Each structure stands twice: as structure tokens, then as C-alpha cells.
Amino acid sequence: MNRKTLVLPAVVGLLAPVLAACGGSGSGSGGDAIKVGTTDRFIASKDAPAPLDPAYAYDVGTWNILRQTVQTLMIQPKGEGDPVPEAAESCGFTDSGNERYACKLREGLKFANGDAITAADVKYSIDRALAIKADSGVFALLSTIDTVETQGDREVIFHLKTADATFPFKLSTPVAGIVNPDDYAKNKLRDGFDVDGSGPYTLRAEVKNDEITNAVFTKNPNYKGTLKVNNEEVDMRSFETADAMGDALAKGDLDVMTRTMSPAQIKKLTDDSDGNVDLVEMPGLEIRYLAFNTNDPGVKTKAVRQAMAQIINRSELTSKVYGSAAQPLYSLVPASITGHSNAFFNKYGDPSVGKAKTMLADANITTPVKLTLNYTTDHYGSATKQEFELLQKQLNDSGLFDVTIKGTAWDAFVPAERKGSYEVWGMGWFPDFPDADNYLAPFLDKDNFLKLPYANAQIRTKLIPESRREADRLAAASSLTQIQDIVADEVPLLPLWQGKQYVAARDNVTGTAYALNSSATLQLWELSRGVS
């Protein structure tokens, strides 16, 4: 093993970091704040004035701020596995049908400002997210809730509309974060970058031109939960490019850099056996895909979408653009998740221009089909442009398509996508929780976060509810496979690849093996200074 590239494997579907040299809890905090770099951007705009409100936020960057500051009843544990109580002392289903879920709060819980937390605050927070129904679509994670009941100051009972074995996972996501009614209005989002909660840290945001340049996380003295906080302060700095972030690490201005590093940076750090920076490779559940506005004339006919699925060469895409950092994906559900099926490969096999030509001819589609593929320039890393240039080349070289590509900054890209302005666009997905349901329902159910016009009654009314009734996720495989087969046939979305994830850190920083979990959750509390 290259000393400077520490690989954390997945074992029998359980994604768990196993290397102790740079992992686990450090011996405690020491010295100055730990400085962390990211290329995530945090912008308040006319279309998204409340980027950090738990009732609105729904991307990996903003969630990683909320996970440090806003506490949830449940949390995904260190080393993965089923969620465990966090703000709660205990939680569990109280009926055989997975429709009644009860939690008891820890005694003495407080918000960071010292206010006591009660069951009424939990109810307020959940009811608020459902009532606001923000256009980000994050409220849909709580859509199986019928009513929230409180009993005394410490007991909360969730009555569900239908069985939902994944509900404990949903209570571990920031949309279920507990907020103080004094800080968050009942029917209005909280604009700007103020965040108040009961998590392991408080936040002070340094802002310029309506964008966070530096997020200062300070240990919350009133925090009471399961997490051991191994530092007093973490400063997270946002960079416009991966190269600028890498330069800051090389100069010693950063201790750690996370997402998103470029493929070239990953290769360089992998090959470098000297120096004082360690690259930690860990299992990842990130996927990339194309989404289709199936009401748009250009892609309304299924044969056009199927022809694209038949032509795109995922192996070439991953090897030429991402190298060893990605692998081809033939379903919305990643290969390491229970319920995965290679549905797209089963239907289309290897790329074939001849088969695609027949599909279009049989549907009386005039070729070349003119399309614009849209991508975001500043959210998924610098390689995104190269990825879309290669997709364009593959489709145009077939002679069946005349594709133009267009890049747009994230703060403008998301509103345009939600308004239906694009016919085809590229997106990434970092799971809310590691279950197949979370790679299917957010895209295909009612109130899906992409606001796709595509709707399949069998998926929505039969297969998704059917799969959620199964507490044993292996038993849900039949329903999940049927959903994936339907998606492969109708192609409302086209999966492209599944990625790994990396953390690069100076070798006097410990805890890096747990700095990210498989869902790309940033766990700043794991970081400390020590001897590697």
C-alpha cells in the first residue's frame, strides 16, 4: 500500500473505515482551529434567499453545515449501519406495521443559547417543514408523516400514513432538525446564513457579496448527544476551484481538503509517496445522471431517451475523465446498496449505434436529433465540463444526434431546472441515507425534488409503498428491482457513474478516516491534531 494513499474498503455491503493510523477519535483538540477547504458554494439569492434553513436546504454542501449545528432525533453512526438515537434517548416502532414511531428525548437537552428543548419543539420543527413545503422538495422526505403527537415534555409520537421502514433514516436528515420557535417563524423561511440549533457546534458565517467565504464552527458547550467533539474550532473555507484549494493546502493555509478534488489532484496525491499530506480514499455512494423533462418536445418520445441510453459509453466516460475515482453505473441505485440491479445493462448491453438507429427509425424520429445538454459549472468539480464534452462527442459521433452543451453557475442552474427550462440536464446525488429507497423515491415519487413531470402509477402507488413495508431490506429487493427495470425502459433519468470520495490532510491531523461517511456527510467533530 502506498503510505500516502489510505484506502478504506467496504465489507459485505457495510461501508466502514478500518484504518486506525489516520482514523478514529483523536486524543483531543489542541492549538489553533483546524482549517478545512471545500469547493461547495453557499450563496443567498433572490431565488434561494434561505440556503441554510433546515426546511429548505437540500444539497450536500448546505446539509454539511446543518449537520454540525442542528441536532436530529436520530443520527447515522460512526462506521455506518442503522441510525441510532442522537437528540433522542430512544426511538422505535411501537406497532407491527411500521406505522407508529415513538421517541423519548434525552433529559436536559438545550439549544446552544441555553433554552430548554421539549417535545413541542420537535413537533414544531417537523410540522414547520411540512407546512412551508419549500420548492427545494426536501419536505418530501417527511411525506409519510400523518400527524405528530407529544406526550409531556420528552415524548414524541409519529403517526405515519403508510408503513415506512426507512423512517428512522429520515429522522437523521437535516430537514428533521430541531429548531427553536423563537428563531424560526412557523410559516416563513429564515433568510440569510444564521443557523441556531443544539448540534455539536455553533456557526459564525463570514459573508461577502451574499456568499459565505468562511464558516467558523465553535464547539457548543450546551451540546448533549452521542458525538465526541475532538476539537474546539473548525474554520471551513469555500474556494472557487479545486486548484485554488489544493494550492492553499500545499502552502499550509489549510489542514484538510474535502470535496471536490479534481481527478488530476487525486492522481498526484496517490502517486506521491513523500511529503506531509495523506490522501484518504473511502467508499462513496455519490452518483451522476442525466435527467429529462419528458414534457419537452425534444425528449418527449421515449425512443429518443432510449437511443441516448444505447449510445452513451460509461466505461469510456469514467476512464477518460475520472480515472480510478469513478465506475460505470447501470442503475440509479449504486452497486454497493442492497437492492441494486444492473437494469440499464440488462436492457441495453454494450453501446451500439446500430441499435440506437433502429430505435429512432421504428419511432419515426428524424435524425439528427437536436438537443442541449445542460450542466453546472461550479458544483460538482472541475471535471464536469470535460464529462459533458465527452458525452457530446459520443452522441454526435453516432450521427444520430446534434448536441450542444451549456454550462451555468449553480445559483442560476437550480432555479432554471426547477422551472422546467432544460430538456436534458446533468445532476449528482449524494444520498440522504444509505438505502435503495433514497435513490428512487426522491426522483420518482410525488413531489420529487427535481420536479420531473414523469409519473408512473405503478411505481408511486404500488412499488414504493410495497418496498417500504419491508423492514428487512433484502425482502424489498423484488419491488426495488421492478422500479429499476421500469426506469431503464422509460428512461426519465439516465445513470452514468458512481464515485469514490477522498479527504486530503496534513499528516498532523487525525480522525480523517471518519471525516466523511459513505453519504458524504462531513463529520468535523472527528478531526483533531496529533501524530499520524
Protein Blocks (a to p, Z undefined) as FASTA:
>chain_A
ZZklccdddeehiacdfbfklgcjdebdehjadddddfbdcdddfklmblmbmklgccfk
lmmmmmmmmccfbdcdehiajdddfkbmbdcdfbfnopaccddddehiacfkopacdfkl
mmmmmmmmmmnopaklmmmmmmmpmbdcdehjkbccdddfbdcfklmmmmmpfklpccdf
klmcfkbccehjbdcdfbfbdcddddeehiafbdcddddfkbccfbdcfbfbdcddddfb
fklmmmmmmnopafbdcddddfklmmmmmmpmgdjddcdddddfbdcdddddfkbmklmp
mklmmmmmmmpcfklmmmmmnommbccdfbfbdfklghiacfklmmnmpadfklmmmmmm
mnopacdddddddddfklnojklmmmmmmmmmmmmmnopaccddddddfklmmmmmmnop
afbdcdddddfbdcfklmmmmmmmghiaklpabdcfklmmmmmmmmmmpmblmlmmmmmm
mmmmmmmmnopaccfbdcdddddddfkbghklmmpcfkopacfklpccddZZ
